[in-house]
Amino acid sequence: MTAHTKKEKTQEAIFSSNYFNLTLVMEPAYKPQPGQDGKGRKIQFRDGKYITSNPEEIKFLKGVAAQNDQSPYRKVYLVQDA
C-alpha cells in the first residue's frame, strides 16, 4: 500500500496597517556564531499592506493583530485570511 500525501496549496493572507512602512521584527539579528547566519527576519509593510503565504509569518502577524489593544504603535489588521 502506498501512502499518498496531497500537497496543500497555501493561500495568501493580506494584512493592513495604518502605518504605511511598518517594519516588524520576527527574529532579531545577532552576531553570527559558526554555522549560523545571524541575519534575523523582519516583515516590511508597503503602502500599509503586507501579503504573504508563509505560514510562520501568518501566525506571527495574527498574534500581533490579536494584541492591537496593547500597543498604539503597531496596529495590524487581518484583511483576508489564508
C-alpha distance (Angstrom), angle and dihedral (degrees) to the residues before:
residue distance angle dihedral
M1 . . .
T2 3.77 . .
A3 3.77 120.5 .
H4 3.77 112.9 -135.3
T5 3.75 118.3 -158.2
K6 3.75 118.0 -163.0
K7 3.76 112.6 -143.3
E8 3.77 108.4 -132.9
K9 3.76 117.3 -134.4
T10 3.77 108.1 -125.7
Q11 3.78 112.9 -131.5
E12 3.76 123.6 -141.8
A13 3.77 120.6 -107.6
I14 3.79 120.4 -154.1
F15 3.79 122.2 -148.3
S16 3.78 128.3 -175.5
S17 3.78 135.2 -161.4
N18 3.79 135.5 -170.5
Y19 3.80 86.6 -130.2
F20 3.81 108.4 76.4
N21 3.81 96.8 -153.1
L22 3.79 100.8 31.1
T23 3.81 113.8 162.8
L24 3.80 120.0 -161.4
V25 3.81 122.8 -171.0
M26 3.80 113.8 -136.4
E27 3.80 94.9 176.4
P28 3.80 121.9 8.5
A29 3.79 120.5 -125.2
Y30 3.79 116.2 -111.8
K31 3.76 140.7 179.0
P32 3.79 104.4 -73.5
Q33 3.76 120.7 -115.1
P34 3.81 122.4 -156.9
G35 3.80 108.3 -65.9
Q36 3.81 94.5 16.5
D37 3.78 130.0 95.2
G38 3.81 98.8 -152.6
K39 3.80 93.0 -154.2
G40 3.80 98.7 127.2
R41 3.81 124.3 -157.5
K42 3.77 131.5 -94.3
I43 3.78 137.4 178.3
Q44 3.79 116.8 -137.3
F45 3.82 119.1 -163.0
R46 3.82 115.5 -148.8
D47 3.79 117.8 -153.5
G48 3.81 89.0 -13.6
K49 3.82 94.3 -56.1
Y50 3.80 136.0 101.2
I51 3.81 123.2 -176.7
T52 3.79 120.6 -168.7
S53 3.79 141.7 160.1
N54 3.83 93.6 -170.5
P55 3.84 107.4 117.2
E56 3.84 92.4 -149.2
E57 3.81 91.9 53.6
I58 3.82 92.1 45.5
K59 3.81 91.1 52.0
F60 3.82 91.3 46.9
L61 3.82 93.9 48.6
K62 3.80 93.1 46.2
G63 3.81 87.0 54.6
V64 3.79 90.8 50.7
A65 3.82 90.8 48.0
A66 3.81 90.2 51.2
Q67 3.83 88.7 58.7
N68 3.83 96.7 52.1
D69 3.81 92.4 118.8
Q70 3.80 91.5 56.6
S71 3.80 99.0 56.3
P72 3.79 128.4 38.2
Y73 3.81 90.6 -168.9
R74 3.78 102.2 65.7
K75 3.78 112.5 36.3
V76 3.81 108.7 173.6
Y77 3.79 124.1 178.0
L78 3.79 130.9 -167.1
V79 3.81 107.3 -127.5
Q80 3.81 100.3 172.9
D81 3.79 124.9 11.5
A82 3.80 121.6 -138.0
